[in-house]
Amino acid sequence: MSSWSLRTATSDDVGPIAELRSAVLKDDLERLGRYDAQRVRQRLHDGFDPTRTRIIEVGGAFAGSIALRAADDGHWLEHFYLDPDLQGRGIGTAVLRHELLLADQKGFVVRLNVLQGSPARRLYERHGFSVDREDSIDLFMVRSPDAAL
C-alpha cells in the first residue's frame, strides 16, 4: 500500500474534487441512465463544505476526499472519492478504517448512500455497513459504532 495522509480541505479543493467525482461516478451513473456531466459537478459545488472535508494525499499529491457531515439521524459519510489509478491498493480501505475508528470513538452512527450496483458497496459492507433502505438509484447504508472492523 502507498503511504497516504489527510489534510483539511480548503475552498481551492472544490474543483479537483468535482472533477474526481465526475470521473469516479460516471460509469455507474451512465449505467443507471443518470449521468449529466454538469450536474454531477454542480452537486459537489452546491454541497461542498471545506470544514468537514478532508483531502487524501498520496506522495504529497491530491488523490481524493472524504467528508463526514453531522445530521439528526447520525453522521453522513460523503464525498469519499479516490483517484481510480490508486484504487485497489488498500488506500481507500485504510482511509475509511481511520475515519470509522474516529467515529466509533465518538459513538457516532454513520450513514451513507451508494449508487445501486456500485462495487463500493462491498467495501462498505466489509466495514460493518448494512442496507437500511433503497430506491431505484441509491442504497442507503448505516453502521453503528459497535460494528466490527
C-alpha positions as CSV (number, residue, x, y, z in Angstrom):
1,M,0.0,0.0,0.0
2,S,1.2,3.5,-0.8
3,S,1.7,6.0,2.0
4,W,-1.2,8.4,2.4
5,S,-2.1,11.4,4.6
6,L,-5.2,13.5,5.3
7,R,-5.4,17.3,5.5
8,T,-8.3,19.6,5.9
9,A,-9.8,20.9,2.6
10,T,-9.7,24.5,1.5
11,S,-12.1,26.3,-0.9
12,D,-9.5,25.7,-3.6
13,D,-10.1,21.9,-3.4
14,V,-13.7,22.1,-4.7
15,G,-12.7,22.0,-8.4
16,P,-10.4,19.0,-8.2
17,I,-12.9,17.1,-6.0
18,A,-15.7,17.9,-8.5
19,E,-13.6,16.6,-11.4
20,L,-12.7,13.4,-9.5
21,R,-16.4,12.9,-8.5
22,S,-17.4,13.1,-12.2
23,A,-14.7,10.5,-13.2
24,V,-15.5,8.1,-10.3
25,L,-19.3,8.2,-10.7
26,K,-19.5,8.3,-14.5
27,D,-19.7,4.6,-15.2
28,D,-22.3,3.9,-12.5
29,L,-24.4,6.9,-13.4
30,E,-24.3,6.1,-17.1
31,R,-25.4,2.5,-16.3
32,L,-28.4,4.0,-14.3
33,G,-29.2,6.5,-17.1
34,R,-28.4,9.4,-14.8
35,Y,-25.1,10.8,-15.9
36,D,-25.0,14.6,-16.6
37,A,-21.5,16.0,-16.6
38,Q,-22.6,19.4,-15.5
39,R,-25.0,18.2,-12.8
40,V,-22.5,15.7,-11.2
41,R,-20.0,18.6,-10.8
42,Q,-22.6,21.1,-9.7
43,R,-23.9,18.9,-6.9
44,L,-20.5,18.7,-5.4
45,H,-20.1,22.5,-5.6
46,D,-23.5,23.0,-4.0
47,G,-22.8,20.8,-1.0
48,F,-19.1,21.4,-0.5
49,D,-18.0,22.5,3.0
50,P,-14.2,22.5,3.4
51,T,-14.5,22.5,7.2
52,R,-15.8,19.0,7.2
53,T,-13.9,17.6,4.2
54,R,-10.5,16.0,4.3
55,I,-8.2,15.7,1.4
56,I,-6.5,12.4,0.8
57,E,-2.9,12.8,-0.4
58,V,-0.6,10.2,-1.7
59,G,3.0,11.2,-2.1
60,G,2.0,14.7,-1.2
61,A,-0.4,15.0,-4.2
62,F,-4.2,15.2,-4.3
63,A,-5.6,11.7,-4.5
64,G,-9.2,12.0,-3.2
65,S,-11.5,13.2,-0.5
66,I,-13.8,12.2,2.3
67,A,-16.3,14.1,4.4
68,L,-18.4,13.5,7.5
69,R,-21.5,15.6,8.0
70,A,-23.4,15.7,11.2
71,A,-27.2,15.3,10.9
72,D,-30.1,14.4,13.2
73,D,-30.0,10.7,12.2
74,G,-26.3,10.2,12.5
75,H,-23.2,11.4,10.7
76,W,-23.2,11.1,6.9
77,L,-20.1,9.8,5.1
78,E,-19.9,11.9,1.9
79,H,-17.6,12.8,-1.0
80,F,-15.5,9.7,-0.5
81,Y,-13.6,9.6,-3.8
82,L,-10.2,8.1,-4.7
83,D,-8.3,8.5,-7.9
84,P,-9.2,5.4,-10.0
85,D,-5.5,4.9,-10.7
86,L,-4.9,4.4,-6.9
87,Q,-7.9,2.2,-6.3
88,G,-7.2,-1.4,-5.3
89,R,-4.0,-0.6,-3.4
90,G,-5.6,-0.5,0.1
91,I,-5.6,3.2,0.4
92,G,-9.4,3.6,0.4
93,T,-9.7,0.8,2.9
94,A,-7.1,2.5,5.2
95,V,-8.7,5.9,4.9
96,L,-12.2,4.5,5.6
97,R,-10.9,2.5,8.6
98,H,-9.2,5.6,10.0
99,E,-12.4,7.7,9.7
100,L,-14.6,5.0,11.2
101,L,-12.3,4.5,14.1
102,L,-12.7,8.2,14.9
103,A,-16.4,8.0,14.6
104,D,-16.5,4.9,16.8
105,Q,-14.5,6.7,19.5
106,K,-17.2,9.4,19.5
107,G,-20.1,6.9,19.4
108,F,-21.4,8.1,16.0
109,V,-23.8,6.2,13.9
110,V,-22.5,6.6,10.3
111,R,-24.8,6.7,7.3
112,L,-24.1,6.9,3.6
113,N,-25.6,6.3,0.2
114,V,-24.1,4.4,-2.7
115,L,-25.3,4.0,-6.2
116,Q,-27.2,0.8,-7.0
117,G,-24.7,-1.7,-8.4
118,S,-21.6,0.1,-7.3
119,P,-18.7,-2.1,-6.4
120,A,-18.1,0.3,-3.4
121,R,-21.0,-1.4,-1.7
122,R,-18.7,-4.4,-0.9
123,L,-16.1,-2.0,0.7
124,Y,-18.8,-0.6,3.0
125,E,-20.2,-4.0,3.9
126,R,-16.7,-5.2,4.9
127,H,-16.6,-2.2,7.3
128,G,-19.8,-3.0,9.0
129,F,-22.4,-1.1,7.0
130,S,-25.7,-2.7,6.2
131,V,-28.5,-1.7,3.9
132,D,-31.1,0.4,5.7
133,R,-33.3,1.2,2.7
134,E,-33.0,1.6,-1.1
135,D,-34.6,3.2,-4.1
136,S,-34.1,2.8,-7.8
137,I,-30.9,4.8,-7.7
138,D,-29.3,4.5,-4.3
139,L,-28.7,2.1,-1.4
140,F,-28.8,3.9,1.9
141,M,-26.5,2.2,4.4
142,V,-25.9,2.5,8.1
143,R,-23.2,1.5,10.6
144,S,-23.4,1.5,14.4
145,P,-20.3,2.4,16.4
146,D,-20.1,-1.1,17.7
147,A,-19.8,-2.7,14.2
148,A,-16.7,-4.8,13.8
149,L,-14.0,-3.6,11.6
